[in-house]
Amino acid sequence: MRLVLLISFTMVAFAANSVLTRFAVDGGYIDPSSFALIRVLAGAVVLSMILSVRGGRMHLFARARFVGAFSLAAYMAGFSLAYLTLDAGLGALILFGVVQMSMFAYGAATNARPTSRQLGGASLAFCGLLFALWPGPGGQSDPIGAGFMILAGLGWAAYTISGRTAEDPLAATTANFILCLPVLTIILAGLATHSSPIGWALAIICGGVTSGLGYALWYRVLPQLQGNTAAVVQLSVPIIALLGGAVLLREPVSILVVLATVLVVSGIAIAVTSRSSQADRS
């Protein structure tokens, strides 16, 4: 039950990133590049303060830190730039579809082959995402935007995989944010155009709370999950974001969204319970 609660809190934090970003950028309070830069800076500051109080050592120049920093930068940059041209629903579908496929491929390559039940659960959840996030008549798939979102998905998958071996999740996440900032600055600084106090506040909350602390918690629960299960669990994030947008941003919720939620939750449940079922039979 404790693990379920930790996973649920982490997924809600990840979904809050989408809601906060949507509110800030779509509301015109800040441009996507400035939001991403402030988000990473806030995460680095907050995590450094917590690590200083708790005590712990950061190994900034360890090989794993560079993997984490560059994959985090790829996610942040790709995610921000994709939404300059890409439909929101299609973008979320590409992002989490790429994450799922990448992690399943990694699991298969490392001999952690998914079971038929995990594959069935993943397929059911993915069908739910298709129902909820496939763009409507006004949707438009821009190839450049889709490419940026594929980059973001690959970056998030690499970040998730590298986090499984972290001995100190908080220290690792802090180091990743610190090293990510100069990389992201080189990529996005020239694209920053405007910001406002409200945009700064939203970016700081997104970076310091729902991103930094959320990622640290994700690092903590990852060692307790199978790689394939971790991939499927993350499919709940866009559904939670849709529901959060409906409640907080007053976005409409259709019968299709309700159906998609049932499919995604059911698929995740099937995949997550696969491991315990196998253990019971052994």
C-alpha positions as CSV (number, residue, x, y, z in Angstrom):
1,M,0.0,0.0,0.0
2,R,2.9,2.4,0.8
3,L,4.4,1.8,-2.6
4,V,1.1,2.4,-4.3
5,L,0.7,5.7,-2.5
6,L,4.2,6.8,-3.4
7,I,3.6,5.9,-7.1
8,S,0.3,7.7,-7.1
9,F,1.8,10.8,-5.6
10,T,4.6,10.8,-8.2
11,M,2.3,10.4,-11.1
12,V,0.1,13.3,-9.8
13,A,3.2,15.4,-9.6
14,F,4.2,14.6,-13.1
15,A,0.6,15.4,-14.3
16,A,0.8,18.7,-12.4
17,N,3.8,19.6,-14.6
18,S,1.5,19.5,-17.6
19,V,-1.3,21.4,-16.0
20,L,1.1,24.2,-14.7
21,T,2.9,24.4,-18.1
22,R,-0.3,24.5,-20.0
23,F,-1.7,27.3,-17.8
24,A,1.5,29.3,-17.9
25,V,2.3,29.0,-21.7
26,D,-1.2,28.9,-23.1
27,G,-2.2,31.8,-20.9
28,G,0.6,33.9,-22.4
29,Y,2.3,34.4,-19.1
30,I,5.7,33.1,-20.3
31,D,7.2,31.6,-23.4
32,P,8.1,27.9,-23.5
33,S,11.9,28.3,-23.5
34,S,11.9,30.7,-20.5
35,F,9.5,28.4,-18.6
36,A,11.8,25.4,-19.2
37,L,14.9,27.3,-18.1
38,I,13.3,28.7,-14.9
39,R,11.8,25.3,-14.2
40,V,15.2,23.6,-14.2
41,L,16.8,26.5,-12.2
42,A,14.1,26.3,-9.5
43,G,14.5,22.5,-9.3
44,A,18.3,22.8,-8.9
45,V,18.0,25.4,-6.1
46,V,15.3,23.7,-4.1
47,L,16.9,20.3,-4.3
48,S,20.3,21.7,-3.4
49,M,18.8,23.3,-0.3
50,I,17.1,20.1,0.8
51,L,20.2,18.1,0.2
52,S,22.2,20.6,2.2
53,V,19.8,20.3,5.2
54,R,19.6,16.5,5.0
55,G,23.3,15.9,4.4
56,G,24.7,14.0,1.5
57,R,27.3,14.2,-1.2
58,M,26.8,15.0,-4.9
59,H,29.1,13.3,-7.4
60,L,28.7,15.9,-10.1
61,F,31.2,14.4,-12.5
62,A,30.2,10.7,-12.2
63,R,29.4,9.1,-15.6
64,A,25.8,8.4,-14.5
65,R,25.3,12.1,-13.8
66,F,26.1,13.1,-17.4
67,V,23.6,10.5,-18.7
68,G,21.0,11.9,-16.3
69,A,21.8,15.5,-17.1
70,F,21.8,15.2,-20.9
71,S,18.7,13.0,-20.9
72,L,16.9,15.5,-18.7
73,A,17.9,18.3,-21.0
74,A,16.7,16.4,-24.0
75,Y,13.3,15.9,-22.3
76,M,13.0,19.5,-21.2
77,A,14.1,21.0,-24.5
78,G,12.1,18.6,-26.7
79,F,8.9,19.0,-24.6
80,S,9.1,22.8,-24.7
81,L,9.9,23.1,-28.4
82,A,7.4,20.5,-29.5
83,Y,4.4,22.5,-28.1
84,L,5.3,25.5,-30.3
85,T,3.8,23.6,-33.3
86,L,2.3,20.3,-32.1
87,D,-1.3,19.6,-31.1
88,A,-1.4,19.0,-27.3
89,G,-3.2,15.6,-27.6
90,L,-1.0,14.2,-30.3
91,G,2.1,15.5,-28.5
92,A,1.2,13.7,-25.2
93,L,0.4,10.5,-27.2
94,I,3.8,10.6,-29.0
95,L,5.7,11.3,-25.7
96,F,4.3,8.5,-23.6
97,G,4.1,6.1,-26.6
98,V,7.9,6.6,-27.2
99,V,8.6,6.2,-23.4
100,Q,6.7,3.0,-23.3
101,M,8.2,1.5,-26.4
102,S,11.7,2.5,-25.4
103,M,11.5,1.0,-21.9
104,F,9.9,-2.2,-23.2
105,A,12.7,-2.4,-25.8
106,Y,15.3,-1.9,-23.1
107,G,13.7,-4.6,-20.9
108,A,13.8,-7.0,-23.8
109,A,17.4,-6.2,-24.6
110,T,18.4,-6.8,-21.0
111,N,16.6,-10.2,-20.8
112,A,13.7,-8.8,-18.7
113,R,11.2,-9.9,-21.3
114,P,7.7,-8.7,-20.8
115,T,5.1,-11.4,-20.1
116,S,2.0,-11.9,-22.2
117,R,0.0,-10.3,-19.4
118,Q,2.2,-7.2,-19.3
119,L,2.0,-6.9,-23.0
120,G,-1.8,-7.2,-22.9
121,G,-2.1,-4.6,-20.1
122,A,0.2,-2.2,-22.0
123,S,-1.8,-2.6,-25.2
124,L,-5.1,-2.0,-23.3
125,A,-3.6,1.2,-21.7
126,F,-2.2,2.4,-25.0
127,C,-5.6,2.0,-26.6
128,G,-7.0,4.2,-23.9
129,L,-4.5,6.8,-24.7
130,L,-5.5,6.6,-28.3
131,F,-9.1,7.3,-27.4
132,A,-8.2,10.2,-25.1
133,L,-5.4,11.9,-26.9
134,W,-5.8,11.4,-30.6
135,P,-6.3,14.8,-32.1
136,G,-9.8,15.8,-33.4
137,P,-10.8,17.4,-36.7
138,G,-8.7,20.5,-35.9
139,G,-5.6,18.6,-34.9
140,Q,-2.5,19.0,-37.0
141,S,0.7,16.8,-36.8
142,D,3.7,19.0,-37.5
143,P,6.7,16.8,-38.4
144,I,9.2,19.1,-36.7
145,G,7.1,19.2,-33.5
146,A,6.6,15.5,-33.6
147,G,10.4,15.1,-33.9
148,F,10.9,17.3,-30.9
149,M,8.4,15.2,-28.9
150,I,10.1,12.0,-29.9
151,L,13.3,13.4,-28.6
152,A,11.6,14.3,-25.3
153,G,10.2,10.7,-25.0
154,L,13.6,9.2,-25.6
155,G,15.2,11.6,-23.1
156,W,12.6,10.7,-20.4
157,A,13.0,7.0,-21.0
158,A,16.8,7.3,-20.7
159,Y,16.4,9.4,-17.6
160,T,14.1,6.8,-16.0
161,I,16.4,3.9,-16.9
162,S,19.5,5.6,-15.5
163,G,17.7,6.4,-12.3
164,R,17.2,2.8,-11.4
165,T,20.8,2.5,-10.3
166,A,21.0,5.6,-8.2
167,E,22.1,4.9,-4.6
168,D,21.0,8.3,-3.4
169,P,18.0,9.5,-5.4
170,L,17.9,13.0,-3.9
171,A,21.6,13.6,-4.5
172,A,21.4,12.1,-8.0
173,T,18.4,14.3,-9.0
174,T,20.0,17.4,-7.6
175,A,23.2,16.8,-9.6
176,N,21.2,16.1,-12.7
177,F,19.3,19.4,-12.4
178,I,22.5,21.4,-11.8
179,L,24.3,19.8,-14.8
180,C,21.2,20.1,-17.0
181,L,21.0,23.9,-16.6
182,P,24.0,24.9,-18.7
183,V,23.2,22.4,-21.3
184,L,19.6,23.7,-21.5
185,T,20.8,27.3,-21.5
186,I,22.9,26.7,-24.6
187,I,19.9,25.0,-26.3
188,L,17.1,27.4,-25.4
189,A,18.5,30.8,-24.2
190,G,18.3,32.3,-27.7
191,L,14.6,31.3,-28.0
192,A,13.4,33.1,-24.8
193,T,11.2,36.0,-25.7
194,H,8.9,37.1,-22.8
195,S,7.9,36.3,-19.2
196,S,5.9,37.8,-16.4
197,P,5.8,37.5,-12.6
198,I,2.9,34.9,-12.8
199,G,4.9,32.9,-15.4
200,W,7.9,32.9,-13.2
201,A,5.9,31.8,-10.2
202,L,4.3,28.9,-12.1
203,A,7.7,27.9,-13.5
204,I,9.2,27.9,-10.0
205,I,6.5,25.8,-8.6
206,C,6.8,23.4,-11.5
207,G,10.5,23.2,-11.1
208,G,11.0,23.1,-7.4
209,V,8.0,21.0,-6.3
210,T,6.3,19.0,-9.0
211,S,9.5,18.4,-11.0
212,G,12.5,18.3,-8.6
213,L,10.8,16.6,-5.7
214,G,8.7,14.4,-8.0
215,Y,11.7,13.1,-9.9
216,A,13.5,12.4,-6.6
217,L,10.6,10.4,-5.4
218,W,10.4,8.6,-8.8
219,Y,14.1,7.6,-8.3
220,R,13.2,6.2,-4.9
221,V,10.4,4.0,-6.1
222,L,12.0,2.8,-9.4
223,P,14.2,0.1,-7.8
224,Q,11.0,-1.5,-6.5
225,L,9.5,-1.8,-9.9
226,Q,10.1,-3.9,-13.0
227,G,11.3,-1.8,-16.0
228,N,8.2,-2.8,-18.0
229,T,5.9,-2.0,-15.1
230,A,7.5,1.4,-14.7
231,A,6.8,2.1,-18.4
232,V,3.2,1.2,-18.2
233,V,2.5,3.1,-14.9
234,Q,3.7,6.3,-16.6
235,L,0.8,6.0,-19.1
236,S,-1.5,7.2,-16.3
237,V,0.1,10.7,-16.4
238,P,-1.7,12.2,-19.5
239,I,-5.0,10.9,-18.2
240,I,-4.5,12.5,-14.8
241,A,-3.4,15.7,-16.6
242,L,-6.6,15.7,-18.6
243,L,-8.7,15.3,-15.5
244,G,-6.7,18.0,-13.7
245,G,-7.2,20.3,-16.6
246,A,-10.9,19.7,-16.5
247,V,-11.1,20.6,-12.8
248,L,-8.5,23.4,-12.6
249,L,-8.6,24.8,-16.1
250,R,-12.3,24.0,-16.8
251,E,-11.5,22.0,-19.9
252,P,-14.4,19.8,-21.1
253,V,-14.6,16.1,-20.3
254,S,-16.4,13.9,-22.8
255,I,-17.6,10.3,-22.5
256,L,-14.6,9.4,-24.6
257,V,-12.3,10.6,-21.9
258,V,-14.2,8.6,-19.3
259,L,-13.8,5.5,-21.4
260,A,-10.2,6.2,-21.9
261,T,-9.6,6.5,-18.2
262,V,-11.2,3.1,-17.6
263,L,-9.0,1.5,-20.3
264,V,-5.8,3.0,-19.1
265,V,-6.4,2.3,-15.4
266,S,-7.4,-1.3,-16.2
267,G,-4.4,-1.8,-18.4
268,I,-2.0,-0.5,-15.7
269,A,-3.7,-2.8,-13.1
270,I,-3.2,-5.8,-15.4
271,A,0.5,-5.1,-16.0
272,V,1.3,-4.1,-12.4
273,T,-0.3,-7.2,-10.9
274,S,1.5,-9.5,-13.4
275,R,4.6,-9.8,-11.2
276,S,2.7,-10.7,-8.0
277,S,0.6,-13.3,-9.9
278,Q,3.8,-15.0,-11.1
279,A,5.2,-15.0,-7.6
280,D,2.1,-16.7,-6.3
281,R,2.5,-19.5,-8.9
282,S,6.2,-20.1,-8.2
